Amino acid sequence: MTIKTLLTTAALTIATATSGFAACFDHEEVSMTCANGTVYDADTNTCKVVSG
């Protein structure tokens, strides 16, 4: 392999690794989806049935 091929491979590997990290970095808010007729209860971290 030539040095050009090695450098290209290394650059693509680093770019892929850092883009995956950047996509998941500093996310503190999570979205919770509950079924119809239920609502998310943050105290118990579960979906509760809506009554009434």
Secondary structure as GFF3:
##gff-version 3
##sequence-region A 1 52
A	DSSP	alpha_helix	3	24	.	.	.	ID=ss1
A	DSSP	beta_strand	38	41	.	.	.	ID=ss2
A	DSSP	beta_strand	46	49	.	.	.	ID=ss3
###
